[in-house]
């Protein structure tokens, strides 16, 4: 099915277990099936199934529609700063779901997500897209940066309060450094189409 298994990255404490199912036939008819997104488009027929079991009670199955068939986009299961939340990234589409109430969920605007970075000391899960970066904290999505790049972001350093990296400037044909404040999401530097400096 996949060339390499999807790993569960459990940096943050969690109130559930989650596991990728190898096939649809492993579904238990008593477990409710949830689709993400809820209304599947015709192109959303490929994806993964995961079983999520809350530490206090029920388990359910999620079908997570895949974004892009590419080795270069993010994939994985991640615990979140909120111990009741699970993040599933498949083919660069990122979903954050309340593991205890799976009808409460959101999809991140980055499509595709290129990389996911847990920052436990800041209680943030960072989603690095092709042009912007978003952060999910204990109370859900915290911020999304302005546009940092024409296409492609390289992260060079992350500490508790800031992220440093570079964005691609197609006109200058070079990487332009930027810095993001992890508390506010405000950035300095970077590049984007249509701006002159």
PyMOL commands that place a pseudoatom at each C-alpha (Angstrom):
pseudoatom trace, name=CA, resn=UNK, resi=1, chain=A, elem=C, hetatm=0, pos=[0.000, 0.000, 0.000]
pseudoatom trace, name=CA, resn=UNK, resi=2, chain=A, elem=C, hetatm=0, pos=[2.668, 2.555, 1.044]
pseudoatom trace, name=CA, resn=UNK, resi=3, chain=A, elem=C, hetatm=0, pos=[6.375, 2.412, 0.424]
pseudoatom trace, name=CA, resn=UNK, resi=4, chain=A, elem=C, hetatm=0, pos=[7.116, 3.145, 4.091]
pseudoatom trace, name=CA, resn=UNK, resi=5, chain=A, elem=C, hetatm=0, pos=[4.920, 2.819, 7.167]
pseudoatom trace, name=CA, resn=UNK, resi=6, chain=A, elem=C, hetatm=0, pos=[3.243, 5.845, 8.716]
pseudoatom trace, name=CA, resn=UNK, resi=7, chain=A, elem=C, hetatm=0, pos=[4.770, 6.524, 12.111]
pseudoatom trace, name=CA, resn=UNK, resi=8, chain=A, elem=C, hetatm=0, pos=[2.941, 7.727, 15.220]
pseudoatom trace, name=CA, resn=UNK, resi=9, chain=A, elem=C, hetatm=0, pos=[4.937, 10.610, 16.677]
pseudoatom trace, name=CA, resn=UNK, resi=10, chain=A, elem=C, hetatm=0, pos=[3.937, 10.851, 20.349]
pseudoatom trace, name=CA, resn=UNK, resi=11, chain=A, elem=C, hetatm=0, pos=[5.918, 13.764, 21.744]
pseudoatom trace, name=CA, resn=UNK, resi=12, chain=A, elem=C, hetatm=0, pos=[2.899, 15.180, 23.615]
pseudoatom trace, name=CA, resn=UNK, resi=13, chain=A, elem=C, hetatm=0, pos=[0.921, 13.254, 26.285]
pseudoatom trace, name=CA, resn=UNK, resi=14, chain=A, elem=C, hetatm=0, pos=[-2.374, 11.884, 24.975]
pseudoatom trace, name=CA, resn=UNK, resi=15, chain=A, elem=C, hetatm=0, pos=[-5.666, 10.405, 26.224]
pseudoatom trace, name=CA, resn=UNK, resi=16, chain=A, elem=C, hetatm=0, pos=[-6.066, 7.876, 23.391]
pseudoatom trace, name=CA, resn=UNK, resi=17, chain=A, elem=C, hetatm=0, pos=[-4.279, 5.325, 21.245]
pseudoatom trace, name=CA, resn=UNK, resi=18, chain=A, elem=C, hetatm=0, pos=[-4.204, 5.480, 17.448]
pseudoatom trace, name=CA, resn=UNK, resi=19, chain=A, elem=C, hetatm=0, pos=[-3.199, 2.920, 14.866]
pseudoatom trace, name=CA, resn=UNK, resi=20, chain=A, elem=C, hetatm=0, pos=[-3.176, 2.786, 11.068]
pseudoatom trace, name=CA, resn=UNK, resi=21, chain=A, elem=C, hetatm=0, pos=[-5.245, -0.087, 9.673]
pseudoatom trace, name=CA, resn=UNK, resi=22, chain=A, elem=C, hetatm=0, pos=[-3.714, -1.979, 6.794]
pseudoatom trace, name=CA, resn=UNK, resi=23, chain=A, elem=C, hetatm=0, pos=[-7.068, -2.561, 5.132]
pseudoatom trace, name=CA, resn=UNK, resi=24, chain=A, elem=C, hetatm=0, pos=[-10.755, -1.737, 5.236]
pseudoatom trace, name=CA, resn=UNK, resi=25, chain=A, elem=C, hetatm=0, pos=[-11.553, -5.353, 6.113]
pseudoatom trace, name=CA, resn=UNK, resi=26, chain=A, elem=C, hetatm=0, pos=[-10.175, -4.817, 9.627]
pseudoatom trace, name=CA, resn=UNK, resi=27, chain=A, elem=C, hetatm=0, pos=[-13.062, -2.503, 10.481]
pseudoatom trace, name=CA, resn=UNK, resi=28, chain=A, elem=C, hetatm=0, pos=[-15.286, -3.565, 13.329]
pseudoatom trace, name=CA, resn=UNK, resi=29, chain=A, elem=C, hetatm=0, pos=[-18.980, -3.026, 12.414]
pseudoatom trace, name=CA, resn=UNK, resi=30, chain=A, elem=C, hetatm=0, pos=[-19.661, -1.711, 15.935]
pseudoatom trace, name=CA, resn=UNK, resi=31, chain=A, elem=C, hetatm=0, pos=[-17.130, 1.088, 15.548]
pseudoatom trace, name=CA, resn=UNK, resi=32, chain=A, elem=C, hetatm=0, pos=[-18.479, 4.226, 13.928]
pseudoatom trace, name=CA, resn=UNK, resi=33, chain=A, elem=C, hetatm=0, pos=[-16.736, 5.276, 10.717]
pseudoatom trace, name=CA, resn=UNK, resi=34, chain=A, elem=C, hetatm=0, pos=[-15.948, 8.984, 10.292]
pseudoatom trace, name=CA, resn=UNK, resi=35, chain=A, elem=C, hetatm=0, pos=[-14.766, 10.536, 7.007]
pseudoatom trace, name=CA, resn=UNK, resi=36, chain=A, elem=C, hetatm=0, pos=[-12.309, 13.438, 6.873]
pseudoatom trace, name=CA, resn=UNK, resi=37, chain=A, elem=C, hetatm=0, pos=[-13.262, 15.626, 5.173]
pseudoatom trace, name=CA, resn=UNK, resi=38, chain=A, elem=C, hetatm=0, pos=[-16.887, 14.765, 5.989]
pseudoatom trace, name=CA, resn=UNK, resi=39, chain=A, elem=C, hetatm=0, pos=[-18.059, 15.287, 2.395]
pseudoatom trace, name=CA, resn=UNK, resi=40, chain=A, elem=C, hetatm=0, pos=[-15.671, 13.379, 0.174]
pseudoatom trace, name=CA, resn=UNK, resi=41, chain=A, elem=C, hetatm=0, pos=[-14.964, 14.749, -3.277]
pseudoatom trace, name=CA, resn=UNK, resi=42, chain=A, elem=C, hetatm=0, pos=[-14.579, 12.356, -6.193]
pseudoatom trace, name=CA, resn=UNK, resi=43, chain=A, elem=C, hetatm=0, pos=[-10.800, 12.747, -5.938]
pseudoatom trace, name=CA, resn=UNK, resi=44, chain=A, elem=C, hetatm=0, pos=[-10.792, 11.905, -2.208]
pseudoatom trace, name=CA, resn=UNK, resi=45, chain=A, elem=C, hetatm=0, pos=[-11.226, 8.168, -2.648]
pseudoatom trace, name=CA, resn=UNK, resi=46, chain=A, elem=C, hetatm=0, pos=[-7.660, 7.322, -1.686]
pseudoatom trace, name=CA, resn=UNK, resi=47, chain=A, elem=C, hetatm=0, pos=[-6.453, 7.711, 1.859]
pseudoatom trace, name=CA, resn=UNK, resi=48, chain=A, elem=C, hetatm=0, pos=[-5.845, 5.779, 5.050]
pseudoatom trace, name=CA, resn=UNK, resi=49, chain=A, elem=C, hetatm=0, pos=[-7.957, 4.192, 7.771]
pseudoatom trace, name=CA, resn=UNK, resi=50, chain=A, elem=C, hetatm=0, pos=[-7.011, 4.649, 11.422]
pseudoatom trace, name=CA, resn=UNK, resi=51, chain=A, elem=C, hetatm=0, pos=[-8.533, 3.219, 14.595]
pseudoatom trace, name=CA, resn=UNK, resi=52, chain=A, elem=C, hetatm=0, pos=[-8.629, 5.650, 17.516]
pseudoatom trace, name=CA, resn=UNK, resi=53, chain=A, elem=C, hetatm=0, pos=[-9.365, 4.364, 21.018]
pseudoatom trace, name=CA, resn=UNK, resi=54, chain=A, elem=C, hetatm=0, pos=[-9.944, 6.821, 23.835]
pseudoatom trace, name=CA, resn=UNK, resi=55, chain=A, elem=C, hetatm=0, pos=[-8.433, 5.823, 27.189]
pseudoatom trace, name=CA, resn=UNK, resi=56, chain=A, elem=C, hetatm=0, pos=[-11.915, 6.154, 28.703]
pseudoatom trace, name=CA, resn=UNK, resi=57, chain=A, elem=C, hetatm=0, pos=[-14.206, 4.288, 26.420]
pseudoatom trace, name=CA, resn=UNK, resi=58, chain=A, elem=C, hetatm=0, pos=[-15.145, 4.128, 22.815]
pseudoatom trace, name=CA, resn=UNK, resi=59, chain=A, elem=C, hetatm=0, pos=[-13.082, 3.514, 19.754]
pseudoatom trace, name=CA, resn=UNK, resi=60, chain=A, elem=C, hetatm=0, pos=[-13.869, 4.735, 16.255]
pseudoatom trace, name=CA, resn=UNK, resi=61, chain=A, elem=C, hetatm=0, pos=[-12.453, 4.481, 12.760]
pseudoatom trace, name=CA, resn=UNK, resi=62, chain=A, elem=C, hetatm=0, pos=[-11.421, 7.429, 10.631]
pseudoatom trace, name=CA, resn=UNK, resi=63, chain=A, elem=C, hetatm=0, pos=[-10.949, 7.500, 6.878]
pseudoatom trace, name=CA, resn=UNK, resi=64, chain=A, elem=C, hetatm=0, pos=[-8.557, 10.325, 6.031]
pseudoatom trace, name=CA, resn=UNK, resi=65, chain=A, elem=C, hetatm=0, pos=[-8.528, 11.480, 2.421]
pseudoatom trace, name=CA, resn=UNK, resi=66, chain=A, elem=C, hetatm=0, pos=[-5.068, 11.814, 0.963]
pseudoatom trace, name=CA, resn=UNK, resi=67, chain=A, elem=C, hetatm=0, pos=[-3.854, 15.000, -0.657]
pseudoatom trace, name=CA, resn=UNK, resi=68, chain=A, elem=C, hetatm=0, pos=[-0.933, 14.298, -2.971]
pseudoatom trace, name=CA, resn=UNK, resi=69, chain=A, elem=C, hetatm=0, pos=[0.813, 11.124, -4.106]
pseudoatom trace, name=CA, resn=UNK, resi=70, chain=A, elem=C, hetatm=0, pos=[4.329, 12.344, -3.395]
pseudoatom trace, name=CA, resn=UNK, resi=71, chain=A, elem=C, hetatm=0, pos=[7.303, 11.290, -1.311]
pseudoatom trace, name=CA, resn=UNK, resi=72, chain=A, elem=C, hetatm=0, pos=[8.039, 14.969, -0.620]
pseudoatom trace, name=CA, resn=UNK, resi=73, chain=A, elem=C, hetatm=0, pos=[4.936, 15.822, 1.399]
pseudoatom trace, name=CA, resn=UNK, resi=74, chain=A, elem=C, hetatm=0, pos=[4.320, 15.087, 5.072]
pseudoatom trace, name=CA, resn=UNK, resi=75, chain=A, elem=C, hetatm=0, pos=[2.604, 11.977, 6.406]
pseudoatom trace, name=CA, resn=UNK, resi=76, chain=A, elem=C, hetatm=0, pos=[2.213, 10.629, 9.912]
pseudoatom trace, name=CA, resn=UNK, resi=77, chain=A, elem=C, hetatm=0, pos=[0.145, 10.549, 13.082]
pseudoatom trace, name=CA, resn=UNK, resi=78, chain=A, elem=C, hetatm=0, pos=[1.016, 13.097, 15.750]
pseudoatom trace, name=CA, resn=UNK, resi=79, chain=A, elem=C, hetatm=0, pos=[-0.084, 13.705, 19.297]
pseudoatom trace, name=CA, resn=UNK, resi=80, chain=A, elem=C, hetatm=0, pos=[-1.017, 17.360, 19.854]
pseudoatom trace, name=CA, resn=UNK, resi=81, chain=A, elem=C, hetatm=0, pos=[-0.441, 19.933, 22.619]
pseudoatom trace, name=CA, resn=UNK, resi=82, chain=A, elem=C, hetatm=0, pos=[-4.079, 19.232, 23.622]
pseudoatom trace, name=CA, resn=UNK, resi=83, chain=A, elem=C, hetatm=0, pos=[-4.022, 15.659, 25.034]
pseudoatom trace, name=CA, resn=UNK, resi=84, chain=A, elem=C, hetatm=0, pos=[-7.465, 14.933, 23.529]
pseudoatom trace, name=CA, resn=UNK, resi=85, chain=A, elem=C, hetatm=0, pos=[-6.421, 15.896, 19.998]
pseudoatom trace, name=CA, resn=UNK, resi=86, chain=A, elem=C, hetatm=0, pos=[-4.883, 13.734, 17.297]
pseudoatom trace, name=CA, resn=UNK, resi=87, chain=A, elem=C, hetatm=0, pos=[-3.264, 15.012, 14.117]
pseudoatom trace, name=CA, resn=UNK, resi=88, chain=A, elem=C, hetatm=0, pos=[-3.315, 12.833, 10.995]
pseudoatom trace, name=CA, resn=UNK, resi=89, chain=A, elem=C, hetatm=0, pos=[-1.270, 13.930, 7.970]
pseudoatom trace, name=CA, resn=UNK, resi=90, chain=A, elem=C, hetatm=0, pos=[-1.671, 11.944, 4.762]
pseudoatom trace, name=CA, resn=UNK, resi=91, chain=A, elem=C, hetatm=0, pos=[-0.360, 13.023, 1.386]
pseudoatom trace, name=CA, resn=UNK, resi=92, chain=A, elem=C, hetatm=0, pos=[0.253, 16.527, 2.738]
pseudoatom trace, name=CA, resn=UNK, resi=93, chain=A, elem=C, hetatm=0, pos=[-3.323, 17.021, 4.032]
pseudoatom trace, name=CA, resn=UNK, resi=94, chain=A, elem=C, hetatm=0, pos=[-3.353, 17.663, 7.795]
pseudoatom trace, name=CA, resn=UNK, resi=95, chain=A, elem=C, hetatm=0, pos=[-6.389, 16.960, 9.980]
pseudoatom trace, name=CA, resn=UNK, resi=96, chain=A, elem=C, hetatm=0, pos=[-6.662, 17.759, 13.704]
pseudoatom trace, name=CA, resn=UNK, resi=97, chain=A, elem=C, hetatm=0, pos=[-9.392, 15.731, 15.398]
pseudoatom trace, name=CA, resn=UNK, resi=98, chain=A, elem=C, hetatm=0, pos=[-10.796, 15.587, 18.910]
pseudoatom trace, name=CA, resn=UNK, resi=99, chain=A, elem=C, hetatm=0, pos=[-10.121, 11.912, 19.670]
pseudoatom trace, name=CA, resn=UNK, resi=100, chain=A, elem=C, hetatm=0, pos=[-12.979, 11.789, 22.190]
pseudoatom trace, name=CA, resn=UNK, resi=101, chain=A, elem=C, hetatm=0, pos=[-15.477, 13.631, 19.928]
pseudoatom trace, name=CA, resn=UNK, resi=102, chain=A, elem=C, hetatm=0, pos=[-14.408, 12.968, 16.326]
pseudoatom trace, name=CA, resn=UNK, resi=103, chain=A, elem=C, hetatm=0, pos=[-17.176, 15.169, 14.930]
pseudoatom trace, name=CA, resn=UNK, resi=104, chain=A, elem=C, hetatm=0, pos=[-15.032, 18.090, 16.203]
pseudoatom trace, name=CA, resn=UNK, resi=105, chain=A, elem=C, hetatm=0, pos=[-12.175, 18.473, 13.723]
pseudoatom trace, name=CA, resn=UNK, resi=106, chain=A, elem=C, hetatm=0, pos=[-10.473, 20.863, 11.333]
pseudoatom trace, name=CA, resn=UNK, resi=107, chain=A, elem=C, hetatm=0, pos=[-8.285, 20.651, 8.269]
pseudoatom trace, name=CA, resn=UNK, resi=108, chain=A, elem=C, hetatm=0, pos=[-5.248, 22.899, 8.056]
pseudoatom trace, name=CA, resn=UNK, resi=109, chain=A, elem=C, hetatm=0, pos=[-5.145, 25.367, 5.194]
pseudoatom trace, name=CA, resn=UNK, resi=110, chain=A, elem=C, hetatm=0, pos=[-1.666, 24.321, 4.095]
pseudoatom trace, name=CA, resn=UNK, resi=111, chain=A, elem=C, hetatm=0, pos=[-2.048, 22.037, 1.108]
pseudoatom trace, name=CA, resn=UNK, resi=112, chain=A, elem=C, hetatm=0, pos=[0.288, 20.370, 0.971]
pseudoatom trace, name=CA, resn=UNK, resi=113, chain=A, elem=C, hetatm=0, pos=[1.960, 20.277, 4.374]
pseudoatom trace, name=CA, resn=UNK, resi=114, chain=A, elem=C, hetatm=0, pos=[5.620, 19.583, 3.640]
pseudoatom trace, name=CA, resn=UNK, resi=115, chain=A, elem=C, hetatm=0, pos=[6.797, 18.959, 7.202]
pseudoatom trace, name=CA, resn=UNK, resi=116, chain=A, elem=C, hetatm=0, pos=[5.404, 18.711, 10.761]
pseudoatom trace, name=CA, resn=UNK, resi=117, chain=A, elem=C, hetatm=0, pos=[7.516, 19.744, 13.744]
pseudoatom trace, name=CA, resn=UNK, resi=118, chain=A, elem=C, hetatm=0, pos=[6.434, 19.205, 17.367]
pseudoatom trace, name=CA, resn=UNK, resi=119, chain=A, elem=C, hetatm=0, pos=[7.866, 21.907, 19.693]
pseudoatom trace, name=CA, resn=UNK, resi=120, chain=A, elem=C, hetatm=0, pos=[7.064, 20.476, 23.150]
pseudoatom trace, name=CA, resn=UNK, resi=121, chain=A, elem=C, hetatm=0, pos=[8.691, 23.299, 25.155]
pseudoatom trace, name=CA, resn=UNK, resi=122, chain=A, elem=C, hetatm=0, pos=[6.415, 25.817, 23.389]
pseudoatom trace, name=CA, resn=UNK, resi=123, chain=A, elem=C, hetatm=0, pos=[3.392, 23.451, 23.388]
pseudoatom trace, name=CA, resn=UNK, resi=124, chain=A, elem=C, hetatm=0, pos=[3.074, 23.859, 19.607]
pseudoatom trace, name=CA, resn=UNK, resi=125, chain=A, elem=C, hetatm=0, pos=[2.766, 21.563, 16.619]
pseudoatom trace, name=CA, resn=UNK, resi=126, chain=A, elem=C, hetatm=0, pos=[4.138, 23.381, 13.551]
pseudoatom trace, name=CA, resn=UNK, resi=127, chain=A, elem=C, hetatm=0, pos=[2.945, 22.708, 9.999]
pseudoatom trace, name=CA, resn=UNK, resi=128, chain=A, elem=C, hetatm=0, pos=[5.361, 23.856, 7.330]
pseudoatom trace, name=CA, resn=UNK, resi=129, chain=A, elem=C, hetatm=0, pos=[3.767, 24.407, 3.934]
pseudoatom trace, name=CA, resn=UNK, resi=130, chain=A, elem=C, hetatm=0, pos=[5.281, 25.516, 0.638]
pseudoatom trace, name=CA, resn=UNK, resi=131, chain=A, elem=C, hetatm=0, pos=[4.734, 29.230, 1.398]
pseudoatom trace, name=CA, resn=UNK, resi=132, chain=A, elem=C, hetatm=0, pos=[3.500, 29.620, 5.020]
pseudoatom trace, name=CA, resn=UNK, resi=133, chain=A, elem=C, hetatm=0, pos=[3.808, 28.021, 8.473]
pseudoatom trace, name=CA, resn=UNK, resi=134, chain=A, elem=C, hetatm=0, pos=[0.898, 27.333, 10.867]
pseudoatom trace, name=CA, resn=UNK, resi=135, chain=A, elem=C, hetatm=0, pos=[0.896, 26.413, 14.546]
pseudoatom trace, name=CA, resn=UNK, resi=136, chain=A, elem=C, hetatm=0, pos=[-1.591, 24.350, 16.543]
pseudoatom trace, name=CA, resn=UNK, resi=137, chain=A, elem=C, hetatm=0, pos=[-1.482, 24.796, 20.318]
pseudoatom trace, name=CA, resn=UNK, resi=138, chain=A, elem=C, hetatm=0, pos=[-3.473, 23.559, 23.302]
pseudoatom trace, name=CA, resn=UNK, resi=139, chain=A, elem=C, hetatm=0, pos=[-6.610, 25.445, 22.225]
pseudoatom trace, name=CA, resn=UNK, resi=140, chain=A, elem=C, hetatm=0, pos=[-6.476, 24.668, 18.504]
pseudoatom trace, name=CA, resn=UNK, resi=141, chain=A, elem=C, hetatm=0, pos=[-4.943, 26.658, 15.676]
pseudoatom trace, name=CA, resn=UNK, resi=142, chain=A, elem=C, hetatm=0, pos=[-2.897, 29.544, 17.067]
pseudoatom trace, name=CA, resn=UNK, resi=143, chain=A, elem=C, hetatm=0, pos=[-1.617, 31.360, 13.964]
pseudoatom trace, name=CA, resn=UNK, resi=144, chain=A, elem=C, hetatm=0, pos=[-0.510, 31.185, 10.360]
pseudoatom trace, name=CA, resn=UNK, resi=145, chain=A, elem=C, hetatm=0, pos=[2.355, 33.320, 9.120]
pseudoatom trace, name=CA, resn=UNK, resi=146, chain=A, elem=C, hetatm=0, pos=[2.115, 35.647, 6.183]
pseudoatom trace, name=CA, resn=UNK, resi=147, chain=A, elem=C, hetatm=0, pos=[3.637, 34.359, 2.985]
pseudoatom trace, name=CA, resn=UNK, resi=148, chain=A, elem=C, hetatm=0, pos=[7.338, 33.565, 3.518]
pseudoatom trace, name=CA, resn=UNK, resi=149, chain=A, elem=C, hetatm=0, pos=[8.316, 32.203, 0.124]
pseudoatom trace, name=CA, resn=UNK, resi=150, chain=A, elem=C, hetatm=0, pos=[7.345, 31.919, -3.528]
pseudoatom trace, name=CA, resn=UNK, resi=151, chain=A, elem=C, hetatm=0, pos=[7.576, 28.145, -3.269]
pseudoatom trace, name=CA, resn=UNK, resi=152, chain=A, elem=C, hetatm=0, pos=[9.528, 26.205, -0.666]
pseudoatom trace, name=CA, resn=UNK, resi=153, chain=A, elem=C, hetatm=0, pos=[10.569, 26.841, 2.929]
pseudoatom trace, name=CA, resn=UNK, resi=154, chain=A, elem=C, hetatm=0, pos=[13.748, 25.637, 4.587]
pseudoatom trace, name=CA, resn=UNK, resi=155, chain=A, elem=C, hetatm=0, pos=[13.793, 25.598, 8.400]
pseudoatom trace, name=CA, resn=UNK, resi=156, chain=A, elem=C, hetatm=0, pos=[17.275, 26.012, 9.834]
pseudoatom trace, name=CA, resn=UNK, resi=157, chain=A, elem=C, hetatm=0, pos=[16.715, 26.506, 13.565]
pseudoatom trace, name=CA, resn=UNK, resi=158, chain=A, elem=C, hetatm=0, pos=[13.898, 26.390, 16.135]
pseudoatom trace, name=CA, resn=UNK, resi=159, chain=A, elem=C, hetatm=0, pos=[14.188, 27.413, 19.758]
pseudoatom trace, name=CA, resn=UNK, resi=160, chain=A, elem=C, hetatm=0, pos=[11.502, 28.017, 22.366]
pseudoatom trace, name=CA, resn=UNK, resi=161, chain=A, elem=C, hetatm=0, pos=[10.524, 31.443, 21.043]
pseudoatom trace, name=CA, resn=UNK, resi=162, chain=A, elem=C, hetatm=0, pos=[11.520, 31.684, 17.388]
pseudoatom trace, name=CA, resn=UNK, resi=163, chain=A, elem=C, hetatm=0, pos=[11.978, 29.797, 14.176]
pseudoatom trace, name=CA, resn=UNK, resi=164, chain=A, elem=C, hetatm=0, pos=[14.588, 30.743, 11.602]
pseudoatom trace, name=CA, resn=UNK, resi=165, chain=A, elem=C, hetatm=0, pos=[14.614, 29.658, 8.013]
pseudoatom trace, name=CA, resn=UNK, resi=166, chain=A, elem=C, hetatm=0, pos=[14.699, 30.756, 4.396]
pseudoatom trace, name=CA, resn=UNK, resi=167, chain=A, elem=C, hetatm=0, pos=[12.165, 31.181, 1.624]
pseudoatom trace, name=CA, resn=UNK, resi=168, chain=A, elem=C, hetatm=0, pos=[12.739, 30.926, -2.101]
pseudoatom trace, name=CA, resn=UNK, resi=169, chain=A, elem=C, hetatm=0, pos=[12.696, 34.148, -4.155]
pseudoatom trace, name=CA, resn=UNK, resi=170, chain=A, elem=C, hetatm=0, pos=[12.155, 33.209, -7.809]
pseudoatom trace, name=CA, resn=UNK, resi=171, chain=A, elem=C, hetatm=0, pos=[13.048, 36.666, -9.174]
pseudoatom trace, name=CA, resn=UNK, resi=172, chain=A, elem=C, hetatm=0, pos=[16.366, 36.874, -7.353]
pseudoatom trace, name=CA, resn=UNK, resi=173, chain=A, elem=C, hetatm=0, pos=[16.929, 33.113, -7.742]
pseudoatom trace, name=CA, resn=UNK, resi=174, chain=A, elem=C, hetatm=0, pos=[18.037, 32.831, -4.126]
pseudoatom trace, name=CA, resn=UNK, resi=175, chain=A, elem=C, hetatm=0, pos=[16.950, 31.909, -0.614]
pseudoatom trace, name=CA, resn=UNK, resi=176, chain=A, elem=C, hetatm=0, pos=[15.869, 34.850, 1.555]
pseudoatom trace, name=CA, resn=UNK, resi=177, chain=A, elem=C, hetatm=0, pos=[16.149, 34.422, 5.355]
pseudoatom trace, name=CA, resn=UNK, resi=178, chain=A, elem=C, hetatm=0, pos=[13.189, 34.956, 7.675]
pseudoatom trace, name=CA, resn=UNK, resi=179, chain=A, elem=C, hetatm=0, pos=[12.404, 34.690, 11.366]
pseudoatom trace, name=CA, resn=UNK, resi=180, chain=A, elem=C, hetatm=0, pos=[9.037, 33.765, 12.944]
pseudoatom trace, name=CA, resn=UNK, resi=181, chain=A, elem=C, hetatm=0, pos=[7.961, 34.600, 16.496]
pseudoatom trace, name=CA, resn=UNK, resi=182, chain=A, elem=C, hetatm=0, pos=[6.500, 31.301, 17.792]
pseudoatom trace, name=CA, resn=UNK, resi=183, chain=A, elem=C, hetatm=0, pos=[4.201, 33.068, 20.247]
pseudoatom trace, name=CA, resn=UNK, resi=184, chain=A, elem=C, hetatm=0, pos=[2.478, 35.420, 17.768]
pseudoatom trace, name=CA, resn=UNK, resi=185, chain=A, elem=C, hetatm=0, pos=[3.283, 33.965, 14.341]
pseudoatom trace, name=CA, resn=UNK, resi=186, chain=A, elem=C, hetatm=0, pos=[4.586, 37.365, 13.181]
pseudoatom trace, name=CA, resn=UNK, resi=187, chain=A, elem=C, hetatm=0, pos=[7.562, 37.168, 10.855]
pseudoatom trace, name=CA, resn=UNK, resi=188, chain=A, elem=C, hetatm=0, pos=[10.348, 39.348, 9.547]
pseudoatom trace, name=CA, resn=UNK, resi=189, chain=A, elem=C, hetatm=0, pos=[12.193, 38.753, 6.294]
pseudoatom trace, name=CA, resn=UNK, resi=190, chain=A, elem=C, hetatm=0, pos=[11.151, 36.181, 3.722]
pseudoatom trace, name=CA, resn=UNK, resi=191, chain=A, elem=C, hetatm=0, pos=[9.840, 36.865, 0.249]
pseudoatom trace, name=CA, resn=UNK, resi=192, chain=A, elem=C, hetatm=0, pos=[6.656, 36.627, -1.725]
pseudoatom trace, name=CA, resn=UNK, resi=193, chain=A, elem=C, hetatm=0, pos=[5.467, 37.421, -5.237]
pseudoatom trace, name=CA, resn=UNK, resi=194, chain=A, elem=C, hetatm=0, pos=[4.306, 40.965, -5.868]
pseudoatom trace, name=CA, resn=UNK, resi=195, chain=A, elem=C, hetatm=0, pos=[6.364, 42.673, -3.170]
pseudoatom trace, name=CA, resn=UNK, resi=196, chain=A, elem=C, hetatm=0, pos=[9.375, 44.843, -3.823]
pseudoatom trace, name=CA, resn=UNK, resi=197, chain=A, elem=C, hetatm=0, pos=[12.046, 45.559, -1.273]
for i in range(1, 197): cmd.bond("trace and resi %d" % i, "trace and resi %d" % (i + 1))
show_as sticks, trace
zoom trace
